[in-house]
Amino acid sequence: MNHNRYLLCLLICAMLLYFGVPKLNVLAPGKEGLFAAAWLLLAFLSAAGNLAAFLYAPKSRKVPLDRQPHLKERKVPRGYGN
């Protein structure tokens, strides 16, 4: 399930970069250039974090039904006459 979420976030970051980069002017003087540089930095950090989480997330193992602990019968020791 987490892999799907990481992939979705990565695709959203890519879409934001695709639409945002042509409109940003990093070389502009003053606050506009500072905003553009900060926006790009945060967008790339977000994309890098999601990519790292997607690639290095632990693989989920599927446990057979007979090996799952909550499905096994529990044997309760019974004490009669104590």
C-alpha positions, 0 to 999 in steps of 0.5 A: 500500500505504501508503494502506491502512495510513494509513487502517487506523491512522486508523480504529483511532484513531477507534475508540479515541476513540469508545470512550475519550472517554465513559469519560475525565473530563478535569475530574477532580482529580489523576492521573486528569484528567492521564491523561485529558488526556494520553491525549486529546492523544496520541490526537488527535496520532496521528489527525492524523499519520495523516490528514496522511500519508494526505492528503499521501502521494505518488501512485504512478505506474504505469510501463508495462512497456516503460518499466521499466528492468529489463525492457529488454534490455541491450546489452553492448559486446563486444571481440574480439581486444583 
